[in-house]
Amino acid sequence: MNQDQLKQLVGRAAVDYVTSGEVVGVGTGSTVDCFIDALAAAIAEGRLTVAGAVSSSERSTQRLQKHGIRVLDAAEVTGLTVYIDGADEIDGQGHMVKGGGAALTREKIVADLADRFVCIADASKLVQTLGKFPLPVEIIPMAAAQLTRRFATLGGTATLRAGVVTDNGGHILDVTGLSITDPAAFEAEVNQWPGVVTVGVFARNKAQVCLLGGADGVQTLTF
Ligand SMILES: O=C(CO)[C@H](O)[C@H](O)COP(=O)(O)O
């Protein structure tokens, strides 16, 4: 199976984690696109109903609405049973690096509403230690140079993602050269640097379940 087929596989598997009749939290990315399509198919076939979705990006909102799935504002719900999203990296404890699609801030907001984060990914995303994938950080544009110097003190090289403006009007720094051995401490530290909107380490909002697609099918990891 190629990577696209693995994404479709885990996208379909994630539909089983949606509670019929409820509002579902929806992440962003190519794997989530597969989940949205599988969710729409399940609804069309009468296997599931949903009261709607809270979306983490304009991209996912458009795809959900194209399928006729109602999109609710985050402010319209007080909680969600499940949030389904991909990751750029996930470790053996469910900590993730996210934000390859520049949607990390809204992803963290919607994930924080949910009782359970179900991560969907192909097996290449499983790592021992976070940090090989360039760490996305959403920032206030005027802080770019200052934050670049600050990441250098941690051994990181930050590069501004050219031409990208997030759904919130922020910019993205991608930071290479980091080895994130204590994700919770790293997230807490970087999050309070002035100019940082959201750091792409998800430790406080880590996954409880990961559906990992590999040669042998879907492996379910629980944390
Ligand atoms: O964090 C994300 C978007 O901001 C995505 O979940 C992450 O980049 C994985 O994307 P894909 O499923 O396309 O590999």
The ligand as a Tripos MOL2 file, in Angstrom:
@<TRIPOS>MOLECULE
LIG
   14    13     1     0     0
SMALL
NO_CHARGES

@<TRIPOS>ATOM
      1 O1         -1.0740   19.4330   11.7310 O.2       1 LIG1
      2 C1         -1.5620   19.3370   10.6370 C.2       1 LIG1
      3 C2         -2.0430   20.5120    9.8700 C.3       1 LIG1
      4 O2         -1.7500   21.7200   10.5080 O.3       1 LIG1
      5 C3         -1.7150   17.9960   10.0040 C.3       1 LIG1
      6 O3         -2.4600   17.1910   10.8440 O.3       1 LIG1
      7 C4         -0.3580   17.3930    9.7720 C.3       1 LIG1
      8 O4          0.4210   18.3110    9.0210 O.3       1 LIG1
      9 C5         -0.4620   16.0710    9.0210 C.3       1 LIG1
     10 O5         -0.9310   16.3000    7.7410 O.3       1 LIG1
     11 P1         -1.1330   15.1450    6.6770 P.3       1 LIG1
     12 O6         -2.2900   14.3300    7.1390 O.co2     1 LIG1
     13 O7         -1.3990   15.8810    5.3830 O.co2     1 LIG1
     14 O8          0.1510   14.3420    6.6270 O.co2     1 LIG1
@<TRIPOS>BOND
     1     1     2 2
     2     2     3 1
     3     2     5 1
     4     3     4 1
     5     5     6 1
     6     5     7 1
     7     7     8 1
     8     7     9 1
     9     9    10 1
    10    10    11 1
    11    11    12 2
    12    11    13 1
    13    11    14 1
@<TRIPOS>SUBSTRUCTURE
     1 LIG1         1 GROUP 0 **** ****
